[in-house]
């Protein structure tokens, strides 16, 4: 008897230029290599450029719900039609819908939800989704019915336990599959931007969505002070709602010729590999994928002590500059230390837990699939 091919459906709200999409694409590519079928199920495509980075063997299923209420029946219709082995919901915007859909299926599909953000911190930014509001309540009511819960850091796991009062036995922490062979190949691709050529001033780099969470305004203000002492440049990779505000701040500080914001870059790895230092200035992170990428490529890192991932990645400063959150002076001094040659590097053994090989094996165990 021929064994039926296993299918994993990965459910996302849309394709955006964030870390979750990159993580899920890395996971999908490795699962495809193991002979597992992959569907990316999205409410809406979002950014075509991001969608184009999906593995070509994966199908993209756009549900196109006309409104929020239609998302649930659209997902149920897809699951009953395609009958995947397991649905992996990739973020908390889709987790609740996925769990409810489970009870309307004609055939049992396992529902695994993954949590890639600090829910209590993110939801507290919105008055109608306060830490005592809608999102934590939905999580508390629904997550117990999931077939499994994946958290991307121990800090995120503790956050979910605090919200739900569920046992930690229902949850598995799996660090993101950040380190792949491809990032080393992509890092070697040419980078023709003049700032990254020989004999140019050192470049301080950061990468991520241009949102308040990332606290780029503080980083820009710190860079303005560093620039007075060291001839350096700042590059901010990413796109988001804060572009206009950050551009105005750069102009106010007279740094238009010293700070570059090129937007979303499909291959950021040549930038990361050639930067003098990578900085994460966030107010919170689920894990901090870009820190791991930089460390793997041999670039020194600076991170704020924000909840939750950076402290786990850097081991409280053992593997990089680790400074208090939202502390302008600490950021200035950390950048100056690295620019003056005071650099910390990571033990390669420590990075193994962030490799695609390790992460995929852990995901396969939780998903209940085998190759």
Phi and psi in degrees as a GROMACS rama.xvg file:
@    title "Ramachandran Plot"
@    xaxis  label "Phi"
@    yaxis  label "Psi"
@TYPE xy
-76.7397  128.779  UNK-2
-72.2905  129.671  UNK-3
-66.3081  136.794  UNK-4
-66.7203  136.837  UNK-5
-84.0504  143.609  UNK-6
-126.186  132.841  UNK-7
-112.829  125.446  UNK-8
-102.897  126.714  UNK-9
-106.02  119.452  UNK-10
-103.842  120.438  UNK-11
-127.311  152.351  UNK-12
-62.5596  -46.6205  UNK-13
-167.679  173.494  UNK-14
-87.8164  116.733  UNK-15
-126.107  168.888  UNK-16
-89.8662  54.1476  UNK-17
-116.413  178.641  UNK-18
-70.6858  -30.5497  UNK-19
-61.9383  -44.8645  UNK-20
-60.5297  -43.2363  UNK-21
-63.6596  -42.6906  UNK-22
-61.7056  -45.8329  UNK-23
-67.2406  -34.0126  UNK-24
-68.5309  -39.5201  UNK-25
-61.2116  -44.9866  UNK-26
-62.7069  -45.921  UNK-27
-60.9322  -43.7574  UNK-28
-60.3742  -41.5516  UNK-29
-70.3616  -38.7321  UNK-30
-65.9414  -37.966  UNK-31
-61.5028  -40.7993  UNK-32
-61.3809  -24.4843  UNK-33
-92.3434  8.50735  UNK-34
87.0849  17.0863  UNK-35
-100.268  132.834  UNK-36
-74.0723  143.008  UNK-37
-128.303  130.253  UNK-38
-114.874  130.627  UNK-39
-93.6683  115.799  UNK-40
-105.022  119.563  UNK-41
-128.862  147.375  UNK-42
-65.0304  -46.5433  UNK-43
-142.27  151.612  UNK-44
-59.6637  -45.0905  UNK-45
79.2099  -122.147  UNK-46
-84.8331  116.12  UNK-47
-60.0704  -35.8404  UNK-48
-63.475  -38.547  UNK-49
-71.068  -43.5264  UNK-50
-59.1359  -33.9935  UNK-51
-67.571  -15.0575  UNK-52
-84.804  -3.68008  UNK-53
-62.3592  148.754  UNK-54
-56.5663  135.097  UNK-55
-62.3987  -24.2087  UNK-56
-76.0431  -15.9545  UNK-57
-83.9926  141.993  UNK-58
-87.3985  146.23  UNK-59
-110.762  118.742  UNK-60
-109.469  112.428  UNK-61
-97.2636  116.543  UNK-62
-73.4623  -32.5605  UNK-63
52.7739  52.6525  UNK-64
-67.2529  133.744  UNK-65
-67.7182  -21.1259  UNK-66
-155.513  174.58  UNK-67
-58.6357  -42.1163  UNK-68
-63.6872  -29.3958  UNK-69
-77.1558  -9.53079  UNK-70
-62.2934  -41.9501  UNK-71
-63.5745  -54.4276  UNK-72
-62.1626  -32.7782  UNK-73
-64.3379  -41.942  UNK-74
-67.6658  -42.7192  UNK-75
-59.0267  -44.5512  UNK-76
-58.3971  -44.4257  UNK-77
-63.1289  -47.4834  UNK-78
-64.8587  -39.6372  UNK-79
-69.6457  -29.8713  UNK-80
-78.0105  -45.2212  UNK-81
-93.1811  -24.8578  UNK-82
51.0831  55.6459  UNK-83
-65.9956  156.723  UNK-84
-62.7796  -42.0044  UNK-85
-151.397  144.878  UNK-86
-109.211  122.761  UNK-87
-104.231  108.603  UNK-88
-83.5676  129.567  UNK-89
-94.8719  -7.48488  UNK-90
-160.33  166.29  UNK-91
-70.4469  -14.3696  UNK-92
-70.2983  -22.127  UNK-93
-112.746  -14.5833  UNK-94
-58.7987  -47.328  UNK-95
-64.0643  -41.3011  UNK-96
-62.9563  -41.6647  UNK-97
-62.7625  -41.2658  UNK-98
-66.4966  -44.1915  UNK-99
-62.927  -38.9835  UNK-100
-59.6262  -29.1828  UNK-101
-53.3682  -32.2662  UNK-102
-89.6831  8.39342  UNK-103
-123.334  19.3002  UNK-104
-96.3713  141.233  UNK-105
-78.1372  -26.5257  UNK-106
-130.062  140.569  UNK-107
-68.0319  118.599  UNK-108
-114.944  127.875  UNK-109
-68.1707  138.417  UNK-110
-113.073  112.363  UNK-111
-111.449  128.724  UNK-112
-107.773  144.115  UNK-113
-121.655  142.624  UNK-114
-116.667  116.204  UNK-115
-112.83  14.9853  UNK-116
-149.808  161.453  UNK-117
-82.1119  94.9066  UNK-118
-57.0239  -48.0998  UNK-119
-63.8431  -32.4971  UNK-120
-78.7514  -43.4105  UNK-121
-66.3183  -44.2119  UNK-122
-70.6075  -24.314  UNK-123
-70.4031  -11.7271  UNK-124
-76.4649  -12.3694  UNK-125
-121.82  124.83  UNK-126
-59.4408  -38.8929  UNK-127
-80.5981  -9.75322  UNK-128
-121.824  41.3318  UNK-129
-63.5915  170.069  UNK-130
-60.9013  -17.0293  UNK-131
-106.975  14.5351  UNK-132
-103.253  -146.287  UNK-133
-65.1156  -51.0231  UNK-134
-62.8708  -52.2561  UNK-135
-60.0091  -34.4582  UNK-136
-65.5229  -44.7219  UNK-137
-61.872  -41.0796  UNK-138
-63.3  -44.0088  UNK-139
-62.2388  -39.375  UNK-140
-76.3963  -35.6412  UNK-141
-102.021  -33.1933  UNK-142
-61.5493  -25.8498  UNK-143
-64.5807  -19.55  UNK-144
-93.9823  -3.07009  UNK-145
-70.8028  152.99  UNK-146
-77.6092  -15.5713  UNK-147
-174.151  154.155  UNK-148
-128.311  124.469  UNK-149
-106.886  129.787  UNK-150
-116.678  147.964  UNK-151
-92.8436  -1.69439  UNK-152
-157.348  160.997  UNK-153
-64.9513  -33.1044  UNK-154
-63.8484  -42.4819  UNK-155
-65.5012  -37.6146  UNK-156
-60.3146  -45.8321  UNK-157
-62.3306  -36.5999  UNK-158
-61.7935  -45.5748  UNK-159
-66.4189  -39.7122  UNK-160
-61.1012  -41.8777  UNK-161
-63.8065  -35.4546  UNK-162
-75.5084  -42.3089  UNK-163
-100.653  -21.1959  UNK-164
62.8784  19.3546  UNK-165
-77.154  157.531  UNK-166
-70.1163  144.554  UNK-167
-64.6548  -17.3064  UNK-168
-66.1367  -22.3713  UNK-169
-80.9873  -10.3613  UNK-170
-115.644  149.236  UNK-171
-130.829  125.915  UNK-172
-87.0158  121.745  UNK-173
-126.815  115.12  UNK-174
-65.0611  145.806  UNK-175
-59.3115  143.178  UNK-176
-76.3223  74.9202  UNK-177
-86.1529  -41.1268  UNK-178
-91.2574  111.327  UNK-179
-124.778  159.558  UNK-180
-57.9665  -29.3064  UNK-181
-65.4394  -32.9109  UNK-182
-66.8153  -30.8347  UNK-183
-72.4349  -37.469  UNK-184
-67.3141  -44.6315  UNK-185
-66.5897  -32.1225  UNK-186
-65.2935  -23.2533  UNK-187
-84.4645  -7.48318  UNK-188
-65.5992  150.371  UNK-189
-60.2985  145.549  UNK-190
-128.88  105.246  UNK-191
-91.9102  0.330526  UNK-192
-62.4937  134.479  UNK-193
-60.9506  -26.5712  UNK-194
-66.3742  -21.78  UNK-195
-104.222  17.5962  UNK-196
-90.3875  165.858  UNK-197
-59.9918  146.439  UNK-198
69.6052  12.2958  UNK-199
-90.9048  158.414  UNK-200
-58.6694  152.786  UNK-201
-62.6628  147.299  UNK-202
-108.546  126.396  UNK-203
-91.4755  129.888  UNK-204
-121.436  143.274  UNK-205
-137.946  155.621  UNK-206
-147.399  131.792  UNK-207
159.376  176.146  UNK-208
-64.4776  142.078  UNK-209
-82.1885  77.0324  UNK-210
-131.57  161.559  UNK-211
-57.3198  -34.1415  UNK-212
-50.9127  -36.2094  UNK-213
-79.5924  -14.2806  UNK-214
54.2909  44.366  UNK-215
-69.4821  -23.3317  UNK-216
-62.6062  -40.5734  UNK-217
-65.6305  -40.5385  UNK-218
-62.5327  -42.6427  UNK-219
-64.2132  -41.7486  UNK-220
-64.7437  -38.912  UNK-221
-66.0031  -42.079  UNK-222
-60.9959  -37.082  UNK-223
-57.8718  -36.4884  UNK-224
-77.4201  -38.3798  UNK-225
-61.6064  -39.6837  UNK-226
-60.3599  -27.0905  UNK-227
-70.9159  -19.7108  UNK-228
-111.817  -28.06  UNK-229
-134.794  134.031  UNK-230
-75.0933  99.3564  UNK-231
-138.106  171.109  UNK-232
-132.162  157.707  UNK-233
-123.356  130.462  UNK-234
-120.159  128.715  UNK-235
-116.67  107.195  UNK-236
-89.6487  135.84  UNK-237
133.875  171.47  UNK-238
-137.773  156.39  UNK-239
167.775  -174.511  UNK-240
-72.4938  -15.2118  UNK-241
-91.4112  4.96926  UNK-242
-55.2426  -48.4428  UNK-243
-62.0775  -45.1834  UNK-244
-64.4919  -40.8111  UNK-245
-69.4917  -38.0728  UNK-246
-62.3095  -40.137  UNK-247
-64.6778  -41.8683  UNK-248
-63.4034  -42.7539  UNK-249
-59.9285  -41.1749  UNK-250
-66.7156  -42.1046  UNK-251
-59.6396  -35.7814  UNK-252
-87.4947  -1.7949  UNK-253
67.4572  35.1782  UNK-254
-111.618  22.5199  UNK-255
-58.8251  -29.9449  UNK-256
-91.5194  -0.635564  UNK-257
-119.582  -10.7657  UNK-258
-125.655  131.346  UNK-259
-118.132  131.92  UNK-260
-124.893  85.2055  UNK-261
-79.0555  -1.14036  UNK-262
87.8374  -159.813  UNK-263
-71.1288  126.974  UNK-264
-114.214  121.135  UNK-265
-61.5302  -37.6082  UNK-266
-121.109  94.1452  UNK-267
-84.0953  -7.29089  UNK-268
-67.3306  -34.9398  UNK-269
-61.3715  -34.0583  UNK-270
-66.1682  -47.5041  UNK-271
-62.251  -44.7812  UNK-272
-66.349  -28.3632  UNK-273
-99.6405  -3.76599  UNK-274
-74.0577  152.689  UNK-275
-72.5699  -35.3442  UNK-276
-158.374  145.673  UNK-277
-107.321  133.904  UNK-278
-118.05  133.645  UNK-279
-116.371  115.571  UNK-280
-108.523  18.2337  UNK-281
-66.219  159.526  UNK-282
-89.3229  -24.3816  UNK-283
-160.011  156.242  UNK-284
-146.085  149.866  UNK-285
-72.1323  -48.7941  UNK-286
-136.928  -61.364  UNK-287
112.35  56.6803  UNK-288
-53.0357  -40.1276  UNK-289
-64.3254  -28.5605  UNK-290
-62.6206  -45.7767  UNK-291
-63.8227  -43.1644  UNK-292
-59.7469  -45.5098  UNK-293
-63.5265  -44.8985  UNK-294
-61.7239  -40.693  UNK-295
-64.0925  -32.8152  UNK-296
-89.2819  4.24716  UNK-297
82.6489  17.4276  UNK-298
-96.9851  126.899  UNK-299
-60.1259  152.863  UNK-300
-129.473  153.5  UNK-301
-127.533  135.062  UNK-302
-142.084  147.892  UNK-303
-75.6757  155.351  UNK-304
-83.7086  64.9084  UNK-305
-96.7733  152.592  UNK-306
-71.8451  135.945  UNK-307
-127.069  -27.8238  UNK-308
-71.8489  -39.4283  UNK-309
-56.4853  -35.6635  UNK-310
-64.6207  -34.1285  UNK-311
-71.9206  -41.9859  UNK-312
-66.1055  -46.8227  UNK-313
-90.7212  -2.28503  UNK-314
51.6568  53.5754  UNK-315
56.4456  32.4342  UNK-316
104.031  0.261183  UNK-317
-65.6619  -35.5104  UNK-318
-111.143  12.6224  UNK-319
176.571  167.998  UNK-320
-65.9457  129.356  UNK-321
-131.426  111.518  UNK-322
-124.404  159.421  UNK-323
-59.6287  148.504  UNK-324
-70.3322  140.656  UNK-325
56.4785  36.3838  UNK-326
-113.155  102.034  UNK-327
-59.769  -48.2487  UNK-328
-64.8977  -39.8564  UNK-329
-63.1334  -37.6801  UNK-330
-66.4973  -42.8118  UNK-331
-58.3568  -50.1911  UNK-332
-66.2162  -37.063  UNK-333
-64.3038  -43.219  UNK-334
-64.9798  -40.4387  UNK-335
-64.3625  -39.9273  UNK-336
-60.3109  -46.8988  UNK-337
-67.6853  -41.809  UNK-338
-63.583  -26.6254  UNK-339
-89.8245  5.95685  UNK-340
101.8  2.70959  UNK-341
-87.4763  90.776  UNK-342
-121.146  146.232  UNK-343
-114.187  142.347  UNK-344
-125.875  157.064  UNK-345
-94.6242  151.497  UNK-346
-74.9071  127.009  UNK-347
-60.3467  -30.2254  UNK-348
-62.9696  -36.5508  UNK-349
-64.4919  -34.1967  UNK-350
-75.5313  -13.6673  UNK-351
-58.8284  -31.6889  UNK-352
-69.1788  -12.2776  UNK-353
-102.657  8.63545  UNK-354
-81.0453  156.12  UNK-355
-61.0303  -37.1464  UNK-356
-61.9885  -47.9396  UNK-357
-67.8379  -45.1432  UNK-358
-64.0635  -43.4348  UNK-359
-64.9045  -40.9531  UNK-360
-59.9451  -40.8811  UNK-361
-67.3496  -40.2517  UNK-362
-64.2736  -42.5106  UNK-363
-61.1345  -37.0178  UNK-364
-64.2979  -43.5754  UNK-365
-70.4781  -39.7761  UNK-366
-71.1596  -17.7854  UNK-367
74.4835  34.1853  UNK-368
-120.195  159.26  UNK-369
-135.95  156.022  UNK-370
